[in-house]
Amino acid sequence: MSVDFKNTEFYENRELSWIKFNRRILDEARDKSLPILERIKFLAITSSNLDEFFMVRVASLKDMVNADYDKEDLAGMTAKEQLSAILKETGDFMSLQGSTYNRSLLPLLEKEGIRIIDTWEDLDSNQAEYVDNYFRDTVYPVLTPLAVDSSRPFPLIANKSLNIAGLVTKKAPSKLVKEKFTEGEHEFVTVQVPSVLPRFISIPNSDDNAKNTFILLEQVIEKNLPVLFLNYNVECAFPYRIMRNADMNIDEDEAPDLLEEIQKQLKRRQWGEVIRLEVEEGIDSRVLAFLRKNLNVPKESIYKINGPIDLTFLMKMYGIEGYDKLRNKPYVPKYPKRLQGDDDIFTEIKKGDIFLHHPYESFTPVVDFIRQASEDPLVLAIKQTLYRVSGNSPIIAALARAAENGKQVTVLVELKARFDEENNIVWAKKLEQAGCHVIYGLVGLKTHCKIALVVRKEDDGIKRYIHLGTGNYNDSTAKLYTDCGIMTCNEMIGEDATAVFNMLSGYSEPARWHKLAVAPIWMRDKFYQLIDREIAHAKAGRSGRIVGKMNSLCDQGIIAKLYEASAAGVQIDLIVRGICSLKVGIPGVSENIRVSSIVGNFLEHSRIYYFYNDGMEEIFMGSADWMPRNLDRRVEIIFPVEDEEAKNRARHILEINLKDNKKAYYMDENGAYNRLDKRGKKLIGAQETFVKEASQKEDSGKKGYSGRRFTPKRALKED
């Protein structure tokens, strides 16, 4: 009897899977083995993640519900069903965030000499005076108090802004406004907490303790509300925050100028539909009712918070000075030994492919690759894609310098990189001013691939040098994200690289690719062929083996293929950081699949795909996850890792990830993620292992990589 591998019962909803991922991050904030400020950092990350989730994913589902869109997802859930389940799960999640902050982290911070004032009423007289002076000198000039009445309508509240709402009663008739005076009548007021000022404010210690004491800006304002409304008695005041729909819908076919259209959409993002209202627990029912009515928020989208609203401020607290002992020792990426010689980078690449593993190895060689090309008189042209770059990008500076030096510079700047649109518009204009040819990609598609091409005129003719990577050309995030890349002068990869840029800048689609697999047209079929080959080996009685490391897995076609492979006897290990719609342990479907997820000090970002191929192993890396958007709606690249030393290193990364029993979570047959039982086992943490290897004095490119192939059996054994 044949099995329908696309049966909805075999799939997990992607949004609910994402919430599980954010819960794994929250587990790090609850991990007592971590330094307290590291735990604070993880709690801040969960808050930032949840904000983006609401602004994009929840907003998208609300749009579907409003449009009566009733098509089911791969797990058989309608948009309405998904939204209902998500709002419940996020409510529970935010409650756990609050209890983690209040019950676990605050008491521990106080033990370490860091006190955060719960309410301004806890201030002693000296602190209260300091806060009042700070308000008068620094805060008051920035504020705009707003009253709501017949002549002053409810204001537009900006997305993600923190505000204070209150009820006031008149002391006496206003001399400015001619209106009927009713003593004791309540009126609604609101004031925005200014984001231009620090939210986390240091204040003098109490006389009886030696702790460093801090107060939040909204408490400073709340204490001084009577100063803002002099003719009123302040009856009550409560902070609140809204989240708006920030998903941009751009009809590129109808937009004559994409850059101009995106600039317009960025302005509209501030005023989209309200999809979440956060209020302080214990808020006056009259204030809440007023907010609900004027913001048009349904009851299920209101979240009552026990503690501070918007915990992203904790990321600032993470960097507090004088408490290094409460953080992990900062890691400094190592510059690869191979590139420390006297030869320039192009000479080194000609000796053999260079494999880079960030952040364990420095991102500087990638910057040097572009910088040296910008100054090298033999370089004729530089072509590069940019998706997300840092605020003061050395890559951008090098590209601009190259154009000024007379080289042909072509840069694809992806204007639709979510929440980096404004930053990328600035860089695009700067590059154009420097003389670069800037393109914005293909209509209807995001260009997400990471590729740089340098064309050099040498004694034996034109030679192409290429960098291909799994992560962005961002020198800041390269210190925090785990990514891989190669530098090569392989001729066939060079031809493919040229074809990629010709496709992006014009209408040229190559008849075939030599080495690269490119989405949205060719990559899906490539992965199907690779999985089908393992199925064929398994059915023929040979060993079948697939290992995939990625950010997310939610493409039904790929998952169905993996189920088919598992049913045929192919052994499959998947290292999926975030969303995973695949389920393990289904009899006859996924019994040969294991899923793990590593959440650690660095954000796992690399994509590596391994296929045993009856011993003739093939390994690919690239920018694409196994998601519909990557395979069907983006320009993506996966590239083969063929140099033996590079291949050994890529294989080693997978092997160590699969051996992780310290930071890895493993999915069970119920879809829950659990840590392995560590009792009696030698503890292995993948990220710790790579830090140690990169820190060795010997060349990390030669030591520690055995070159062993994966055996068909499980790579992770219970030691």
Sequence and secondary structure as in RCSB ss.txt:
>XXXX:A:sequence
MSVDFKNTEFYENRELSWIKFNRRILDEARDKSLPILERIKFLAITSSNLDEFFMVRVASLKDMVNADYDKEDLA
GMTAKEQLSAILKETGDFMSLQGSTYNRSLLPLLEKEGIRIIDTWEDLDSNQAEYVDNYFRDTVYPVLTPLAVDS
SRPFPLIANKSLNIAGLVTKKAPSKLVKEKFTEGEHEFVTVQVPSVLPRFISIPNSDDNAKNTFILLEQVIEKNL
PVLFLNYNVECAFPYRIMRNADMNIDEDEAPDLLEEIQKQLKRRQWGEVIRLEVEEGIDSRVLAFLRKNLNVPKE
SIYKINGPIDLTFLMKMYGIEGYDKLRNKPYVPKYPKRLQGDDDIFTEIKKGDIFLHHPYESFTPVVDFIRQASE
DPLVLAIKQTLYRVSGNSPIIAALARAAENGKQVTVLVELKARFDEENNIVWAKKLEQAGCHVIYGLVGLKTHCK
IALVVRKEDDGIKRYIHLGTGNYNDSTAKLYTDCGIMTCNEMIGEDATAVFNMLSGYSEPARWHKLAVAPIWMRD
KFYQLIDREIAHAKAGRSGRIVGKMNSLCDQGIIAKLYEASAAGVQIDLIVRGICSLKVGIPGVSENIRVSSIVG
NFLEHSRIYYFYNDGMEEIFMGSADWMPRNLDRRVEIIFPVEDEEAKNRARHILEINLKDNKKAYYMDENGAYNR
LDKRGKKLIGAQETFVKEASQKEDSGKKGYSGRRFTPKRALKED
>XXXX:A:secstr
    TT GGGB  HHHHHHHHHHHHHHHHT TTS HHHHHHHHHHHHHHHHHHIIIIIHHHHHHHHTT     TT
S  HHHHHHHHHHHHHHHHHHHHHIIIIIIHHHHHHTTEEE SSGGG  HHHHHHHHHHIIIIIGGG   EEEBT
TB      TT EEEEEEEEESS  SSS     TT EEEEEEE  TTS SEEEE   TT   EEEEEHHHHHHHTH
HHHSTTEEEEEEEEEEEEE       TTT S HHHHHHHHHHHHTTS EEEEEEETT  HHHHHHHHHHHT  GG
GEEEESS S GGGHHHHHT TT GGGS      B  GGGSSSS HHHHHHHS EEEEETTB SHHHHHHHHHHHH
 TTEEEEEEEESS  TT HHHHHHHHHHHTT EEEEEE TTSTT HHHHHHHHHHHHHHT EEE   TT EE   
EEEEEEEETTEEEEEEEEESS S TTGGGTEEEEEEEE  HHHHHHHHHHHHHHHSS   S  SS EEETTTHHH
HHHHHHHHHHHHHHTTS  EEEEEES B  HHHHHHHHHHHHHT EEEEEESS B B S  TTTTTTEEEEEE  
SSEE   EEEE GGG  EEEEES  BSHHHHHSEEEEEEE  SHHHHHHHHHHHHHHHH  SSEEEE TTS EEE
   TTS    HHHHHHHHHHSSS TTTSS       SS S    
